[in-house]
């Protein structure tokens, strides 16, 4: 699979695809962007979730290392 920078994978995440860093050596399965959500009739700002093997989805914010990394891949 092609490895990418965060800048390159961001449009893929915005298009609804899932991404992961090959440098992650834990239980991380993928990151997904959630958008177009409403709560009590109000628009919710887009946000990232991360899915791991042993947990439910959790809120995720990229670290400096994630943003500067070039080992991102799109996953199914």
C-alpha positions as CSV (number, residue, x, y, z in Angstrom):
1,X,0.0,0.0,0.0
2,X,1.1,3.5,-0.7
3,X,2.3,5.5,2.3
4,X,1.2,9.1,2.5
5,X,1.7,12.3,4.5
6,X,-1.1,13.6,6.7
7,X,-1.7,16.4,4.2
8,X,-2.2,13.7,1.5
9,X,-4.5,11.5,3.5
10,X,-6.7,14.4,4.8
11,X,-8.7,14.6,1.6
12,X,-9.2,10.9,1.7
13,X,-10.6,11.2,5.3
14,X,-12.8,14.0,4.2
15,X,-14.2,11.7,1.5
16,X,-15.2,9.1,4.1
17,X,-12.2,6.8,3.9
18,X,-10.3,5.4,6.9
19,X,-6.7,6.0,7.6
20,X,-4.0,4.5,9.8
21,X,-0.3,5.0,10.4
22,X,2.0,2.1,9.8
23,X,4.2,3.4,12.6
24,X,1.5,2.8,15.2
25,X,2.5,-0.4,17.0
26,X,-0.5,-0.8,19.2
27,X,-4.1,-1.8,18.8
28,X,-5.0,1.2,16.5
29,X,-7.2,0.0,13.6
30,X,-8.1,3.3,11.9
31,X,-9.0,7.0,12.2
32,X,-12.2,8.3,10.6
33,X,-13.6,11.8,10.2
34,X,-17.2,12.4,11.4
35,X,-19.0,15.3,9.8
36,X,-22.5,16.4,8.9
37,X,-23.8,15.5,12.4
38,X,-26.4,17.3,14.5
39,X,-27.2,17.3,18.2
40,X,-30.5,18.7,19.4
41,X,-31.0,20.3,16.0
42,X,-27.7,22.1,16.0
43,X,-24.8,21.4,13.6
44,X,-21.8,19.7,15.3
45,X,-18.3,20.6,14.1
46,X,-16.4,17.8,12.3
47,X,-14.3,15.6,14.5
48,X,-12.0,12.6,14.3
49,X,-12.6,9.2,15.9
50,X,-10.1,6.4,16.4
51,X,-11.1,2.7,16.5
52,X,-8.9,0.3,18.4
53,X,-9.1,-3.5,18.8
54,X,-9.9,-3.4,22.5
55,X,-12.0,-0.3,22.8
56,X,-15.0,1.4,21.3
57,X,-14.5,4.5,19.2
58,X,-12.7,7.3,21.0
59,X,-12.2,11.0,20.2
60,X,-8.9,11.5,18.5
61,X,-6.7,14.6,17.8
62,X,-3.6,14.3,15.7
63,X,-0.3,14.9,17.5
64,X,2.6,16.8,16.0
65,X,4.1,13.5,15.2
66,X,1.0,12.3,13.4
67,X,0.8,15.5,11.3
68,X,4.5,15.3,10.3
69,X,4.5,11.6,9.7
70,X,4.7,10.1,6.1
71,X,3.5,6.6,7.0
72,X,-0.2,7.1,6.6
73,X,-2.3,4.6,4.6
74,X,-5.9,4.3,3.5
75,X,-7.5,1.2,4.9
76,X,-10.7,-0.7,4.2
